[in-house]
């Protein structure tokens, strides 16, 4: 886990922001917190590659689903946890389908530390998996190249032996004619 952790928080209520940061501090995270309220500020902070993103369900002109879309458009793989004071089951399902790591009610803020920790661990496993898959693909390319080289060498050997055999037969035919 990165130390200090960079937590980007999309939140328009300063009291909720302080509640979130207090809970993460209480859980034991050494973290740097940045609060943003707009899509423009969110995009700017994404360039700093936060370790985790906590997003309020709804901000003025910018919401959790749009933030998820923006994150995915960047190609960054960052855990995204939605926080809300109220919940509609359809919205939870939609956020999870679009890539949110978790969805928490603000009145259950005590779950935030474990949720952040779990999402960071899962993200690290995902990164390791992607790295292993890339290494496997690279190794496969290398092995295919070695296989092609071995096939080429085998063909060249066969041609050489065929030519040598042909040359030996030709010498014997010439000797037989000369005798």
Buried (B, 14 or more C-beta within 10 A) or exposed (E): EBEEBBBBBBBBBEEBBEBBBEBBEEBEBEBBBBBBBBBEBBBEBBEEEBBBBBBBBBBEEBBBBBBBEBBEEEEBEBBBBBBBEEBEEEBBEBBEEBBBBBBBBBEEBEEBBEBBBBBBEEBEEEEEEEEEEEEEEEEEEEEEEEEEEEEEEEEEEEEEEEEEEEEEEEEEEEEEEEE
